[in-house]
Amino acid sequence: MIAMPFRFLVLLLVLLGAATTQAVEVTGLFEASVPVANQGATERARATTEGFRQVLVKASGQRSVLANPAVQSELSRAASLLGSYRYETLRGESGVSGTRLRLSFDAASVLGVLNRAGAPVWSANRPLVYLWTFREATSPAVFALGSPQVDVLLDAAGQRGLPVSVPSPGEAPVAAGAIPPPAVVDAATRLGARVVVAAAVGVQPGGKVRALGVMRMDGKDERIEALAADEAAALAELVGQAADTLGGRFGAVARKDQVVAVNLKIDGVRDLAGWAGIERWIASQPLVKDAVLVSLDKQGTEFALVLAGEPERLLQALQADARFSRVSAPVQDGAVTRISAALAGPAEP
């Protein structure tokens, strides 16, 4: 299934070695998971607003987006932009350990909020990051897959829409010398990671924990440091700073003529080839400046688009192409315009 939860995607990248690509198309950018105390309406409203904040940060790439006054003014609309939600009960070794609310927001609406606010948007194609962290001690140990520290790193990466890979169990002990060590850079390169975040974690005078290291991308190093009350918080902040830096580098602010958000749904997609044909068609349209796959199932294929022009121009392009039939007129739904169509037959390349 294409729209897999992001945490699953992160684990899949780790287990499969992240293949040999330097960019990963991230799914789940418009989903969030928030702990809740109960299933009452008041608690659900609070969690919905918090989930909306998470999604805005994930889609923008930067936490600073929440300080944007225009974005702040949209937070009260979180419930109206919610596509679906469900409760999940977490179970630990000792039994039930809590409840979370999983939320899925309308992708085109989220993009519309960010674009109208003049905030950056980070596309779903993001560089793979190799996270190599270790604890400073007499016998330093690398945090590897399966450790509590890596669980924290993966959770933090999932919340930021950051595709990552981490060391496997049995990673060689840390050797004195440069950070990141050449062997770590080589390992990241083999995994297809464009970015390496390497940091030492240790307790400072006064009891706080510091994660200190570098983020290397394209051969250039940038100092990265996180100071927090405990190890988990320091590791999560380390990921947060890396995501902020990358989001600032790769995110883009739409021009005033790129603020039109359109939700495009196409029915009749019977196989992967049909979906690939639609994706190629969208990519070939100069009108479309950004596109995010929202869903792919028996009910149809749905994309959230950002257009450099009016939706009517997209409607005309659909009507002019013989592969599409039953093209609907644009329907305004709040800040989002919705267009639907169906495949007349197998989509051609």
C-alpha positions as CSV (number, residue, x, y, z in Angstrom):
1,M,0.0,0.0,0.0
2,I,1.4,3.4,-1.0
3,A,0.1,5.5,1.9
4,M,1.9,3.6,4.7
5,P,2.3,5.1,8.1
6,F,5.6,7.0,8.3
7,R,7.0,5.0,11.2
8,F,6.7,1.9,9.1
9,L,8.5,3.6,6.3
10,V,11.4,4.5,8.6
11,L,11.8,1.0,9.8
12,L,11.5,-0.3,6.2
13,L,14.4,2.0,5.2
14,V,16.5,0.8,8.1
15,L,15.9,-2.9,7.5
16,L,16.3,-2.8,3.7
17,G,19.4,-0.6,3.9
18,A,17.6,2.3,2.2
19,A,18.5,0.9,-1.3
20,T,20.9,3.1,-3.2
21,T,19.1,6.4,-3.6
22,Q,19.9,9.8,-2.2
23,A,16.3,10.9,-1.9
24,V,13.2,9.2,-0.5
25,E,9.6,10.0,-1.3
26,V,8.1,10.4,2.1
27,T,4.5,9.3,2.8
28,G,2.4,10.2,5.9
29,L,3.3,13.9,5.7
30,F,-0.3,14.9,6.5
31,E,-0.8,12.4,9.3
32,A,-0.1,12.8,13.1
33,S,-0.4,10.7,16.2
34,V,-1.1,12.4,19.5
35,P,-1.4,10.8,23.0
36,V,-4.9,11.4,24.6
37,A,-6.1,10.9,28.2
38,N,-9.6,9.9,27.1
39,Q,-11.9,9.7,24.0
40,G,-14.1,12.7,25.0
41,A,-14.8,15.6,22.6
42,T,-12.7,18.2,24.5
43,E,-9.6,15.9,24.6
44,R,-10.2,15.1,20.9
45,A,-10.3,18.8,20.0
46,R,-7.1,19.5,21.9
47,A,-5.3,16.5,20.2
48,T,-6.6,17.6,16.8
49,T,-5.1,21.0,17.2
50,E,-1.8,19.5,18.3
51,G,-1.8,17.0,15.4
52,F,-2.4,19.9,13.0
53,R,0.6,21.7,14.5
54,Q,2.7,18.5,13.9
55,V,1.5,18.3,10.3
56,L,2.3,21.9,9.6
57,V,5.8,21.5,10.9
58,K,6.3,18.2,9.0
59,A,5.0,19.6,5.7
60,S,7.0,22.9,6.1
61,G,10.2,21.3,7.3
62,Q,10.7,23.9,10.0
63,R,9.3,24.4,13.5
64,S,9.5,28.1,13.1
65,V,6.5,28.0,10.8
66,L,4.3,27.9,14.0
67,A,5.4,31.4,14.8
68,N,4.0,32.7,11.5
69,P,1.0,34.9,12.5
70,A,-1.0,33.7,9.4
71,V,-0.4,30.1,10.3
72,Q,-1.3,30.7,14.0
73,S,-4.6,32.2,12.8
74,E,-5.4,28.9,11.0
75,L,-4.9,26.6,14.1
76,S,-8.5,27.1,15.2
77,R,-9.6,25.5,11.9
78,A,-7.9,22.2,12.6
79,A,-11.1,20.2,13.0
80,S,-12.5,21.5,9.6
81,L,-9.4,20.3,7.8
82,L,-9.4,16.9,9.3
83,G,-10.0,14.1,6.9
84,S,-10.3,11.2,9.3
85,Y,-9.2,10.0,12.8
86,R,-9.1,6.8,14.8
87,Y,-8.1,5.8,18.3
88,E,-5.2,3.4,18.9
89,T,-4.6,1.5,22.1
90,L,-1.0,0.8,22.9
91,R,0.0,-2.3,24.7
92,G,3.3,-3.0,26.4
93,E,4.6,-6.0,28.1
94,S,2.6,-5.2,31.3
95,G,-0.7,-4.6,29.4
96,V,-2.4,-1.4,28.2
97,S,0.0,1.5,28.2
98,G,-2.0,4.3,26.7
99,T,-4.2,5.6,23.9
100,R,-3.3,7.7,20.9
101,L,-5.4,9.6,18.4
102,R,-4.2,9.1,14.8
103,L,-5.2,11.9,12.6
104,S,-5.2,12.4,8.8
105,F,-5.5,15.9,7.5
106,D,-6.6,17.0,4.0
107,A,-3.3,17.5,2.1
108,A,-4.4,20.2,-0.3
109,S,-5.9,22.2,2.7
110,V,-2.6,22.0,4.6
111,L,-0.6,23.1,1.5
112,G,-3.1,25.9,1.1
113,V,-2.6,27.1,4.7
114,L,1.2,27.2,4.2
115,N,1.1,28.8,0.8
116,R,-1.4,31.6,1.8
117,A,0.8,32.3,4.8
118,G,3.9,32.7,2.7
119,A,5.5,29.8,4.6
120,P,7.9,27.3,3.1
121,V,6.8,23.9,1.9
122,W,9.3,21.0,1.8
123,S,8.4,18.5,-1.0
124,A,7.9,14.8,-0.2
125,N,11.2,14.0,-1.9
126,R,13.7,14.3,0.9
127,P,17.4,13.4,1.4
128,L,18.1,10.2,3.3
129,V,19.9,10.9,6.6
130,Y,22.2,8.4,8.4
131,L,22.0,8.9,12.1
132,W,25.2,7.8,13.9
133,T,25.2,8.6,17.6
134,F,27.0,7.2,20.6
135,R,27.4,7.6,24.3
136,E,30.6,9.2,25.6
137,A,32.0,6.8,28.2
138,T,35.2,4.9,29.1
139,S,34.0,2.3,26.5
140,P,31.9,4.3,24.0
141,A,28.9,2.4,22.5
142,V,27.1,3.2,19.2
143,F,23.3,3.4,19.5
144,A,22.1,0.7,17.1
145,L,18.7,-0.5,15.8
146,G,16.7,-2.1,18.6
147,S,18.1,0.1,21.3
148,P,15.8,2.5,23.3
149,Q,18.0,5.4,22.0
150,V,17.3,4.5,18.4
151,D,13.6,4.1,19.1
152,V,13.7,7.8,20.2
153,L,15.5,8.8,17.1
154,L,13.1,7.0,14.8
155,D,10.1,8.5,16.6
156,A,11.5,12.0,16.3
157,A,12.3,11.4,12.6
158,G,8.8,10.1,11.9
159,Q,7.3,13.2,13.5
160,R,9.4,15.4,11.2
161,G,8.9,13.5,8.0
162,L,12.7,12.8,7.9
163,P,13.7,9.5,6.2
164,V,16.6,8.0,8.1
165,S,18.8,5.0,8.5
166,V,20.7,3.9,11.6
167,P,23.6,1.5,12.5
168,S,22.8,-2.2,12.7
169,P,23.4,-4.1,15.9
170,G,27.0,-5.1,16.4
171,E,28.4,-1.8,15.0
172,A,32.1,-1.5,15.8
173,P,33.0,0.5,18.9
174,V,33.8,4.1,18.5
175,A,37.4,4.9,17.7
176,A,39.2,8.1,18.6
177,G,39.5,10.6,15.8
178,A,37.3,12.7,13.5
179,I,33.5,12.8,13.8
180,P,32.1,11.3,11.7
181,P,34.8,8.6,11.2
182,P,35.6,7.8,7.6
183,A,34.1,4.3,8.1
184,V,30.8,5.9,9.0
185,V,30.8,8.1,6.0
186,D,31.5,5.1,3.8
187,A,28.6,3.2,5.4
188,A,26.3,6.1,4.8
189,T,27.4,6.3,1.2
190,R,26.7,2.6,0.7
191,L,23.2,3.1,2.1
192,G,22.5,6.0,-0.3
193,A,22.4,8.6,2.4
194,R,23.2,12.1,1.3
195,V,23.4,13.4,4.9
196,V,25.2,12.1,7.9
197,V,24.4,13.3,11.4
198,A,27.1,12.1,13.8
199,A,27.1,13.1,17.5
200,A,28.4,12.1,20.9
201,V,26.0,12.1,23.8
202,G,27.2,12.8,27.3
203,V,26.2,14.1,30.7
204,Q,27.3,17.7,31.5
205,P,28.1,19.3,34.8
206,G,24.8,20.1,36.4
207,G,23.2,16.9,35.1
208,K,22.0,18.0,31.7
209,V,22.7,15.8,28.6
210,R,24.4,17.2,25.5
211,A,24.4,15.8,22.1
212,L,27.3,17.4,20.1
213,G,28.5,16.6,16.6
214,V,28.2,17.6,13.0
215,M,25.8,17.3,10.1
216,R,27.7,16.5,6.9
217,M,26.0,17.0,3.5
218,D,27.8,17.1,0.1
219,G,31.1,17.1,1.9
220,K,30.5,20.1,4.1
221,D,30.2,20.0,7.9
222,E,27.9,22.0,10.0
223,R,28.1,22.0,13.8
224,I,25.0,20.6,15.6
225,E,24.3,20.6,19.3
226,A,21.3,19.8,21.6
227,L,21.2,20.3,25.3
228,A,18.3,18.8,27.3
229,A,17.2,17.4,30.7
230,D,17.7,13.8,29.7
231,E,19.2,11.6,27.0
232,A,15.9,11.0,25.1
233,A,15.1,14.7,24.9
234,A,18.6,15.5,23.7
235,L,18.4,12.9,20.9
236,A,15.0,14.1,19.9
237,E,16.2,17.7,19.8
238,L,19.2,16.6,17.7
239,V,16.8,15.2,15.1
240,G,14.7,18.3,15.3
241,Q,17.6,20.6,14.6
242,A,18.8,18.5,11.7
243,A,15.2,18.6,10.2
244,D,15.0,22.3,10.7
245,T,18.3,22.8,8.9
246,L,17.4,20.6,6.0
247,G,13.9,22.0,5.8
248,G,15.4,25.5,5.6
249,R,17.7,24.4,2.8
250,F,15.2,22.5,0.7
251,G,11.9,24.2,1.5
252,A,10.5,26.8,-0.9
253,V,8.1,29.6,-0.5
254,A,5.5,29.7,-3.2
255,R,5.1,32.9,-5.3
256,K,1.8,34.7,-5.1
257,D,0.6,32.9,-8.3
258,Q,1.3,29.5,-6.6
259,V,-1.2,29.7,-3.8
260,V,-4.0,27.7,-5.5
261,A,-4.5,24.4,-3.7
262,V,-6.4,21.7,-5.7
263,N,-7.4,18.2,-4.7
264,L,-7.5,16.0,-7.8
265,K,-9.2,12.6,-7.6
266,I,-9.1,10.1,-10.5
267,D,-11.2,7.0,-10.6
268,G,-10.7,3.8,-12.6
269,V,-7.1,3.2,-11.7
270,R,-6.9,-0.6,-12.0
271,D,-3.2,-1.3,-11.7
272,L,0.2,0.2,-10.9
273,A,0.8,1.0,-14.6
274,G,-2.3,3.1,-14.6
275,W,-1.2,5.0,-11.5
276,A,2.3,5.6,-13.0
277,G,0.7,7.0,-16.1
278,I,-1.3,9.5,-14.1
279,E,1.8,10.5,-12.1
280,R,3.7,11.1,-15.3
281,W,0.9,13.1,-16.7
282,I,0.8,15.4,-13.6
283,A,4.6,15.8,-13.7
284,S,4.4,16.9,-17.4
285,Q,1.9,19.7,-16.6
286,P,3.8,23.0,-16.3
287,L,0.8,24.4,-14.4
288,V,1.5,22.0,-11.5
289,K,4.2,23.2,-9.2
290,D,3.9,20.6,-6.4
291,A,2.1,17.3,-6.1
292,V,1.6,15.0,-3.2
293,L,0.0,11.5,-3.5
294,V,-2.7,11.4,-0.8
295,S,-4.2,8.0,-1.4
296,L,-4.2,5.1,-3.8
297,D,-7.0,2.5,-3.4
298,K,-10.0,0.9,-5.1
299,Q,-11.9,4.2,-4.6
300,G,-9.5,6.1,-6.7
301,T,-6.2,7.9,-6.8
302,E,-6.0,11.3,-5.0
303,F,-3.4,14.0,-5.3
304,A,-3.0,17.3,-3.5
305,L,-1.7,19.9,-6.1
306,V,-0.3,23.4,-5.9
307,L,-1.0,25.3,-9.1
308,A,0.7,28.3,-10.7
309,G,-2.6,29.4,-12.2
310,E,-6.4,28.9,-12.0
311,P,-8.0,25.4,-11.5
312,E,-9.9,26.0,-14.7
313,R,-6.6,25.6,-16.6
314,L,-6.1,22.1,-15.1
315,L,-9.7,21.3,-15.9
316,Q,-9.1,22.2,-19.6
317,A,-5.9,20.0,-19.7
318,L,-7.9,17.1,-18.3
319,Q,-10.7,17.6,-20.8
320,A,-8.3,17.8,-23.7
321,D,-6.7,14.5,-22.9
322,A,-8.4,11.4,-24.3
323,R,-7.3,9.2,-21.5
324,F,-9.6,11.0,-19.0
325,S,-13.4,10.9,-19.0
326,R,-16.2,12.2,-16.7
327,V,-14.2,15.3,-15.8
328,S,-16.1,17.3,-13.2
329,A,-16.2,21.1,-12.9
330,P,-14.1,22.5,-10.1
331,V,-15.9,22.5,-6.7
332,Q,-14.9,25.0,-4.0
333,D,-14.5,23.4,-0.6
334,G,-13.3,26.0,1.8
335,A,-9.8,27.0,0.7
336,V,-9.4,24.0,-1.5
337,T,-10.7,23.4,-5.0
338,R,-11.7,19.8,-5.8
339,I,-11.7,18.2,-9.3
340,S,-12.5,14.6,-10.1
341,A,-12.2,12.6,-13.3
342,A,-12.0,9.0,-14.4
343,L,-9.7,7.0,-16.7
344,A,-11.3,6.3,-20.0
345,G,-8.9,3.4,-20.4
346,P,-5.4,2.2,-19.6
347,A,-3.1,5.2,-19.0
348,E,-0.4,5.5,-21.6
349,P,3.1,6.7,-20.7
